[in-house]
Amino acid sequence: MRDILLICMLAIFLIIGYYQMHKVDKVLEHIKQPKHILIIFDKDYDYMQDFENEETVCMRKNEFCHFSQQFTAIIICTIDDYYNLLMNYHIQKQIKKCHVYAICHDREYLNLYRNEHIHVLQTKEDIKGLMVKLYEKNMETTHKC
């Protein structure tokens, strides 16, 4: 009986380990492929995952830990304006040639966004228009002769 329980526990640990390694592999795939756009979002902006492709990395706010590569544009889609401003500070410190776009929820922070050179997004349509503009810009720069 003990042997069966030990085998079952070992199987459970192996399955859990497999799923954890699968998550790590997905993160490593994102890091090793060259990307141009990073989107950081929270649970209120889950639809931002629809923009993920070979040019764009989408990460949840709690999964994002540091900047391991250069990006031309970073879009911050969270409800917390303080987090958006703090992320902008880290971006400006670590990545010099990067455009930062963020969603502003509280009108009191709007001047801070402008002072920190953050492009403000207001609606879902603003985000879609921005993505189209960024894709077109990347296509122009990658296909130059």
N, CA, C and O of each residue as an XYZ file, in Angstrom:
580
protein
N       0.827     -1.194      0.000
C       0.000      0.000      0.000
C       0.872      1.260      0.000
O       0.599      2.224     -0.716
N       1.933      1.226      0.826
C       2.839      2.361      0.873
C       3.519      2.595     -0.467
O       3.705      3.736     -0.891
N       3.886      1.507     -1.127
C       4.553      1.629     -2.424
C       3.637      2.300     -3.445
O       4.100      3.120     -4.238
N       2.374      1.975     -3.438
C       1.421      2.576     -4.381
C       1.266      4.071     -4.093
O       1.230      4.884     -5.016
N       1.175      4.429     -2.802
C       1.073      5.846     -2.445
C       2.322      6.620     -2.856
O       2.220      7.740     -3.355
N       3.503      6.030     -2.648
C       4.742      6.694     -3.038
C       4.820      6.869     -4.558
O       5.261      7.910     -5.046
N       4.396      5.861     -5.289
C       4.398      5.947     -6.751
C       3.411      7.019     -7.216
O       3.717      7.781     -8.134
N       2.244      7.086     -6.599
C       1.260      8.116     -6.960
C       1.796      9.513     -6.657
O       1.641     10.425     -7.469
N       2.425      9.687     -5.499
C       2.988     10.995     -5.152
C       4.116     11.377     -6.114
O       4.227     12.534     -6.519
N       4.945     10.403     -6.474
C       6.012     10.671     -7.429
C       5.434     11.092     -8.781
O       5.943     12.017     -9.414
N       4.385     10.423     -9.219
C       3.739     10.766    -10.484
C       3.152     12.174    -10.431
O       3.259     12.931    -11.396
N       2.542     12.520     -9.322
C       1.966     13.865     -9.171
C       3.065     14.927     -9.221
O       2.905     15.955     -9.879
N       4.181     14.681     -8.525
C       5.294     15.639     -8.556
C       5.875     15.776     -9.957
O       6.240     16.877    -10.370
N       5.966     14.678    -10.688
C       6.484     14.742    -12.050
C       5.547     15.526    -12.965
O       6.009     16.290    -13.813
N       4.257     15.346    -12.806
C       3.288     16.086    -13.630
C       3.342     17.573    -13.308
O       3.348     18.404    -14.216
N       3.380     17.911    -12.035
C       3.476     19.325    -11.640
C       4.779     19.930    -12.159
O       4.785     21.054    -12.660
N       5.868     19.200    -12.043
C       7.157     19.676    -12.550
C       7.139     19.893    -14.048
O       7.718     20.856    -14.551
N       6.467     18.989    -14.765
C       6.356     19.125    -16.220
C       5.621     20.421    -16.577
O       6.073     21.159    -17.453
N       4.521     20.701    -15.928
C       3.756     21.917    -16.238
C       4.536     23.184    -15.863
O       4.456     24.192    -16.564
N       5.285     23.130    -14.765
C       6.102     24.292    -14.392
C       7.216     24.520    -15.415
O       7.498     25.662    -15.776
N       7.842     23.453    -15.878
C       8.894     23.585    -16.888
C       8.317     24.066    -18.218
O       8.982     24.790    -18.959
N       7.094     23.669    -18.517
C       6.437     24.134    -19.740
C       6.234     25.649    -19.695
O       6.427     26.328    -20.704
N       5.847     26.184    -18.532
C       5.695     27.637    -18.377
C       7.039     28.338    -18.565
O       7.112     29.369    -19.234
N       8.092     27.789    -17.984
C       9.423     28.383    -18.108
C       9.878     28.351    -19.571
O      10.476     29.314    -20.050
N       9.603     27.264    -20.278
C       9.965     27.169    -21.687
C       9.265     28.234    -22.521
O       9.869     28.808    -23.427
N       8.005     28.501    -22.224
C       7.280     29.537    -22.960
C       7.902     30.909    -22.734
O       8.025     31.692    -23.675
N       8.297     31.211    -21.495
C       8.938     32.489    -21.203
C      10.286     32.580    -21.920
O      10.623     33.634    -22.460
N      11.055     31.499    -21.934
C      12.346     31.505    -22.616
C      12.187     31.681    -24.124
O      13.019     32.330    -24.757
N      11.142     31.118    -24.704
C      10.875     31.320    -26.126
C      10.634     32.784    -26.421
O      11.116     33.299    -27.430
N       9.885     33.474    -25.546
C       9.630     34.898    -25.735
C      10.925     35.692    -25.684
O      11.112     36.642    -26.445
N      11.811     35.299    -24.789
C      13.043     36.061    -24.598
C      14.001     35.867    -25.761
O      14.624     36.835    -26.197
N      14.142     34.662    -26.275
C      15.158     34.408    -27.295
C      14.778     34.932    -28.674
O      15.669     35.174    -29.488
N      13.509     35.116    -28.968
C      13.099     35.641    -30.254
C      13.127     37.162    -30.215
O      12.642     37.764    -29.257
N      13.691     37.795    -31.251
C      13.713     39.264    -31.246
C      12.306     39.827    -31.384
O      11.555     39.429    -32.275
N      11.958     40.738    -30.513
C      10.629     41.351    -30.498
C      10.783     42.857    -30.579
O      11.834     43.401    -30.242
N       9.742     43.523    -31.024
C       9.782     44.969    -31.135
C       8.851     45.654    -30.145
O       9.120     46.779    -29.722
N       7.762     44.993    -29.771
C       6.738     45.617    -28.937
C       6.502     44.744    -27.709
O       6.380     43.524    -27.819
N       6.440     45.375    -26.542
C       6.100     44.686    -25.300
C       4.803     45.277    -24.774
O       4.656     46.495    -24.683
N       3.864     44.405    -24.429
C       2.607     44.836    -23.837
C       2.528     44.245    -22.441
O       2.576     43.027    -22.271
N       2.409     45.107    -21.445
C       2.239     44.684    -20.055
C       0.792     44.989    -19.687
O       0.335     46.123    -19.833
N       0.075     43.979    -19.210
C      -1.349     44.174    -18.921
C      -1.726     43.489    -17.618
O      -0.980     42.658    -17.100
N      -2.901     43.852    -17.090
C      -3.432     43.195    -15.907
C      -4.742     42.505    -16.269
O      -5.116     42.447    -17.440
N      -5.430     41.988    -15.270
C      -6.636     41.179    -15.517
C      -7.751     41.952    -16.211
O      -8.593     41.347    -16.874
N      -7.774     43.261    -16.073
C      -8.823     44.057    -16.700
C      -8.588     44.247    -18.200
O      -9.496     44.660    -18.922
N      -7.393     43.953    -18.664
C      -7.053     44.106    -20.088
C      -6.594     42.773    -20.678
O      -5.608     42.726    -21.413
N      -7.299     41.702    -20.361
C      -6.944     40.383    -20.881
C      -7.014     40.304    -22.404
O      -6.333     39.479    -23.012
N      -7.826     41.150    -23.020
C      -7.951     41.109    -24.479
C      -6.650     41.535    -25.170
O      -6.523     41.355    -26.381
N      -5.700     42.081    -24.450
C      -4.419     42.477    -25.042
C      -3.629     41.269    -25.521
O      -2.741     41.407    -26.362
N      -3.939     40.085    -24.998
C      -3.266     38.876    -25.459
C      -3.560     38.594    -26.925
O      -2.801     37.875    -27.574
N      -4.633     39.138    -27.455
C      -4.975     38.937    -28.858
C      -3.951     39.576    -29.786
O      -3.860     39.185    -30.950
N      -3.182     40.540    -29.312
C      -2.190     41.226    -30.137
C      -0.854     40.489    -30.193
O       0.046     40.904    -30.923
N      -0.713     39.406    -29.438
C       0.569     38.704    -29.394
C       0.839     37.993    -30.720
O      -0.024     37.296    -31.253
N       2.057     38.183    -31.243
C       2.490     37.510    -32.459
C       4.014     37.494    -32.475
O       4.641     37.661    -31.429
N       4.624     37.293    -33.655
C       6.084     37.206    -33.719
C       6.766     38.549    -33.474
O       7.962     38.574    -33.183
N       6.057     39.644    -33.579
C       6.615     40.973    -33.334
C       6.345     41.467    -31.906
O       7.030     42.372    -31.428
N       5.369     40.890    -31.232
C       4.865     41.439    -29.974
C       4.907     40.405    -28.857
O       4.548     39.244    -29.053
N       5.349     40.842    -27.693
C       5.324     40.020    -26.486
C       4.254     40.591    -25.559
O       4.234     41.794    -25.299
N       3.375     39.739    -25.067
C       2.347     40.153    -24.108
C       2.616     39.438    -22.782
O       2.737     38.214    -22.743
N       2.709     40.205    -21.708
C       2.951     39.619    -20.388
C       2.041     40.260    -19.360
O       1.753     41.456    -19.404
N       1.601     39.432    -18.442
C       0.824     39.955    -17.323
C       1.733     40.766    -16.403
O       2.942     40.543    -16.331
N       1.127     41.689    -15.721
C       1.865     42.577    -14.823
C       2.622     41.792    -13.754
O       3.749     42.148    -13.411
N       2.020     40.735    -13.227
C       2.677     39.965    -12.166
C       3.731     38.987    -12.706
O       4.543     38.486    -11.929
N       3.741     38.700    -14.030
C       4.747     37.825    -14.616
C       5.990     38.594    -15.040
O       7.065     38.011    -15.181
N       5.850     39.879    -15.240
C       6.946     40.683    -15.750
C       7.900     41.028    -14.619
O       7.482     41.516    -13.569
N       9.194     40.770    -14.840
C      10.143     41.059    -13.760
C      11.253     42.013    -14.177
O      11.641     42.863    -13.375
N      11.784     41.913    -15.400
C      12.842     42.818    -15.820
C      12.939     42.873    -17.343
O      12.335     42.074    -18.058
N      13.711     43.832    -17.803
C      13.891     44.022    -19.238
C      15.134     43.262    -19.668
O      16.252     43.675    -19.359
N      14.950     42.156    -20.376
C      16.090     41.365    -20.807
C      16.474     41.663    -22.248
O      17.504     41.180    -22.719
N      15.681     42.436    -22.950
C      16.004     42.789    -24.325
C      15.459     44.169    -24.653
O      14.666     44.736    -23.901
N      15.895     44.696    -25.777
C      15.477     46.031    -26.194
C      14.148     45.956    -26.942
O      13.906     45.022    -27.706
N      13.307     46.930    -26.718
C      12.041     47.062    -27.419
C      11.967     48.461    -28.016
O      12.546     49.405    -27.478
N      11.251     48.592    -29.134
C      11.064     49.922    -29.701
C       9.863     50.610    -29.080
O       9.808     51.839    -29.031
N       8.898     49.828    -28.602
C       7.708     50.399    -27.974
C       7.230     49.484    -26.855
O       7.272     48.259    -26.971
N       6.779     50.099    -25.776
C       6.202     49.357    -24.654
C       4.845     49.974    -24.354
O       4.714     51.188    -24.197
N       3.838     49.108    -24.277
C       2.476     49.550    -23.987
C       2.097     48.997    -22.621
O       2.139     47.787    -22.400
N       1.725     49.889    -21.705
C       1.368     49.486    -20.346
C      -0.136     49.648    -20.193
O      -0.659     50.761    -20.244
N      -0.816     48.543    -20.007
C      -2.281     48.548    -19.899
C      -2.693     48.014    -18.535
O      -3.057     46.846    -18.397
N      -2.631     48.868    -17.543
C      -3.087     48.490    -16.210
C      -3.970     49.600    -15.661
O      -3.919     50.739    -16.125
N      -4.764     49.258    -14.687
C      -5.647     50.247    -14.069
C      -4.868     51.137    -13.101
O      -5.254     52.283    -12.868
N      -3.800     50.630    -12.550
C      -3.020     51.345    -11.537
C      -2.105     52.378    -12.200
O      -1.077     52.015    -12.773
N      -2.466     53.648    -12.129
C      -1.665     54.714    -12.731
C      -0.294     54.842    -12.073
O       0.692     55.152    -12.742
N      -0.233     54.609    -10.793
C       1.048     54.673    -10.094
C       2.007     53.619    -10.645
O       3.191     53.899    -10.835
N       1.504     52.405    -10.905
C       2.323     51.341    -11.501
C       2.799     51.758    -12.890
O       3.953     51.520    -13.247
N       1.923     52.376    -13.671
C       2.297     52.823    -15.014
C       3.450     53.821    -14.960
O       4.402     53.719    -15.733
N       3.361     54.774    -14.055
C       4.427     55.768    -13.927
C       5.722     55.142    -13.418
O       6.806     55.509    -13.872
N       5.621     54.214    -12.491
C       6.801     53.532    -11.969
C       7.474     52.700    -13.066
O       8.699     52.694    -13.180
N       6.673     52.004    -13.865
C       7.231     51.231    -14.980
C       7.912     52.148    -15.982
O       8.963     51.801    -16.520
N       7.331     53.310    -16.241
C       7.958     54.254    -17.156
C       9.328     54.675    -16.642
O      10.275     54.799    -17.419
N       9.435     54.893    -15.339
C      10.727     55.253    -14.755
C      11.756     54.153    -15.014
O      12.885     54.447    -15.406
N      11.383     52.901    -14.802
C      12.305     51.782    -15.033
C      12.651     51.648    -16.518
O      13.789     51.336    -16.866
N      11.689     51.879    -17.373
C      11.933     51.788    -18.815
C      12.921     52.866    -19.243
O      13.882     52.575    -19.956
N      12.697     54.106    -18.816
C      13.589     55.197    -19.198
C      14.998     54.973    -18.651
O      15.979     55.405    -19.257
N      15.095     54.305    -17.518
C      16.400     54.044    -16.910
C      17.150     52.935    -17.642
O      18.371     53.007    -17.784
N      16.433     51.907    -18.111
C      17.089     50.738    -18.678
C      17.089     50.698    -20.204
O      18.012     50.139    -20.797
N      16.091     51.269    -20.847
C      15.999     51.257    -22.305
C      15.937     52.701    -22.773
O      14.973     53.408    -22.480
N      16.944     53.138    -23.488
C      17.031     54.554    -23.859
C      16.116     54.923    -25.027
O      15.393     55.916    -24.941
N      16.129     54.166    -26.091
C      15.362     54.518    -27.289
C      14.083     53.697    -27.346
O      13.963     52.763    -28.140
N      13.152     54.051    -26.512
C      11.902     53.300    -26.430
C      10.742     54.269    -26.230
O      10.829     55.203    -25.432
N       9.665     54.037    -26.956
C       8.459     54.841    -26.784
C       7.553     54.123    -25.788
O       7.350     52.912    -25.884
N       7.013     54.869    -24.841
C       6.145     54.295    -23.826
C       4.731     54.805    -24.045
O       4.501     56.007    -24.177
N       3.788     53.873    -24.081
C       2.370     54.185    -24.208
C       1.671     53.584    -22.998
O       1.983     52.465    -22.591
N       0.730     54.317    -22.424
C       0.028     53.810    -21.241
C      -1.399     54.320    -21.233
O      -1.728     55.339    -21.842
N      -2.228     53.587    -20.531
C      -3.616     53.975    -20.356
C      -3.713     54.772    -19.063
O      -3.266     54.322    -18.009
N      -4.298     55.953    -19.156
C      -4.457     56.820    -17.990
C      -5.904     56.745    -17.523
O      -6.823     57.008    -18.299
N      -6.112     56.387    -16.260
C      -7.463     56.275    -15.717
C      -7.857     57.490    -14.889
O      -9.007     57.927    -14.929
N      -6.924     58.024    -14.157
C      -7.218     59.141    -13.268
C      -6.723     60.435    -13.914
O      -5.539     60.561    -14.226
N      -7.615     61.381    -14.111
C      -7.279     62.648    -14.776
C      -6.204     63.434    -14.022
O      -5.496     64.242    -14.623
N      -6.076     63.206    -12.721
C      -5.067     63.911    -11.941
C      -3.647     63.521    -12.363
O      -2.716     64.311    -12.204
N      -3.478     62.312    -12.899
C      -2.172     61.840    -13.314
C      -1.817     62.248    -14.742
O      -0.688     62.028    -15.179
N      -2.750     62.833    -15.468
C      -2.547     63.136    -16.880
C      -1.336     64.046    -17.100
O      -0.560     63.814    -18.027
N      -1.161     65.056    -16.285
C      -0.001     65.943    -16.421
C       1.306     65.216    -16.114
O       2.328     65.489    -16.745
N       1.282     64.294    -15.152
C       2.485     63.509    -14.860
C       2.866     62.639    -16.052
O       4.048     62.496    -16.364
N       1.876     62.059    -16.714
C       2.138     61.257    -17.901
C       2.820     62.100    -18.974
O       3.793     61.671    -19.593
N       2.297     63.295    -19.181
C       2.867     64.175    -20.214
C       4.262     64.657    -19.820
O       5.140     64.760    -20.676
N       4.477     64.951    -18.545
C       5.805     65.373    -18.089
C       6.846     64.271    -18.248
O       8.020     64.553    -18.487
N       6.423     63.034    -18.117
C       7.335     61.893    -18.244
C       7.426     61.377    -19.680
O       8.029     60.331    -19.922
N       6.842     62.092    -20.622
C       6.870     61.736    -22.052
C       6.221     60.372    -22.325
O       6.727     59.576    -23.116
N       5.110     60.127    -21.664
C       4.329     58.917    -21.898
C       3.177     59.287    -22.822
O       2.447     60.243    -22.563
N       3.021     58.533    -23.892
C       1.900     58.746    -24.794
C       0.657     58.136    -24.144
O       0.658     56.958    -23.786
N      -0.386     58.924    -23.994
C      -1.574     58.494    -23.257
C      -2.588     57.862    -24.217
O      -2.882     58.398    -25.285
N      -3.107     56.712    -23.801
C      -4.179     56.034    -24.524
C      -5.435     56.114    -23.670
O      -5.365     55.979    -22.448
N      -6.567     56.329    -24.296
C      -7.808     56.498    -23.546
C      -8.790     55.350    -23.767
O      -9.457     54.930    -22.822
N      -8.896     54.835    -24.991
C      -9.929     53.853    -25.306
C      -9.320     52.628    -25.987
O      -8.141     52.603    -26.340
N     -10.157     51.629    -26.153
C      -9.745     50.410    -26.848
C      -9.410     50.715    -28.314
O      -8.516     50.095    -28.889
N     -10.118     51.657    -28.907
C      -9.853     52.040    -30.290
C      -8.483     52.710    -30.420
O      -7.799     52.533    -31.429
N      -8.079     53.480    -29.400
C      -6.746     54.086    -29.397
C      -5.668     52.997    -29.440
O      -4.668     53.124    -30.147
N      -5.890     51.931    -28.677
C      -4.921     50.832    -28.637
C      -4.846     50.146    -29.995
O      -3.755     49.875    -30.495
N      -5.997     49.866    -30.590
C      -6.001     49.206    -31.900
C      -5.318     50.075    -32.953
O      -4.537     49.571    -33.760
N      -5.603     51.365    -32.950
C      -4.957     52.273    -33.897
C      -3.449     52.325    -33.695
O      -2.685     52.359    -34.659
N      -3.031     52.330    -32.439
C      -1.608     52.342    -32.128
C      -0.934     51.076    -32.632
O       0.145     51.143    -33.219
N      -1.557     49.920    -32.411
C      -0.970     48.656    -32.856
C      -0.811     48.646    -34.375
O       0.220     48.204    -34.882
N      -1.807     49.122    -35.099
C      -1.715     49.179    -36.557
C      -0.556     50.086    -36.963
O       0.226     49.745    -37.851
N      -0.451     51.238    -36.312
C       0.620     52.184    -36.618
C       1.995     51.582    -36.327
O       2.919     51.744    -37.125
N       2.142     50.892    -35.201
C       3.425     50.291    -34.852
C       3.796     49.159    -35.802
O       4.964     49.028    -36.169
N       2.828     48.337    -36.209
C       3.112     47.266    -37.158
C       3.562     47.835    -38.497
O       4.504     47.327    -39.105
N       2.891     48.889    -38.960
C       3.280     49.503    -40.225
C       4.682     50.095    -40.132
O       5.465     49.986    -41.076
N       5.001     50.714    -39.013
C       6.321     51.298    -38.818
C       7.392     50.215    -38.810
O       8.453     50.394    -39.407
N       7.129     49.087    -38.136
C       8.088     47.988    -38.103
C       8.267     47.371    -39.480
O       9.378     46.980    -39.839
N       7.197     47.277    -40.256
C       7.302     46.729    -41.604
C       8.158     47.635    -42.486
O       8.930     47.142    -43.309
N       8.031     48.954    -42.325
C       8.834     49.887    -43.110
C      10.315     49.766    -42.768
O      11.160     49.803    -43.663
N      10.642     49.621    -41.477
C      12.039     49.580    -41.079
C      12.685     48.223    -41.376
O      13.891     48.161    -41.610
N      11.911     47.144    -41.370
C      12.502     45.832    -41.625
C      12.628     45.542    -43.121
O      13.420     44.681    -43.503
N      11.880     46.227    -43.975
C      11.915     45.970    -45.416
C      12.599     47.071    -46.202
O      12.363     47.197    -47.404
N      13.437     47.869    -45.564
C      14.157     48.914    -46.285
C      15.217     48.280    -47.170
O      15.801     47.253    -46.824
N      15.457     48.902    -48.311
C      16.492     48.412    -49.222
C      17.769     49.211    -49.049
O      18.759     48.948    -49.731
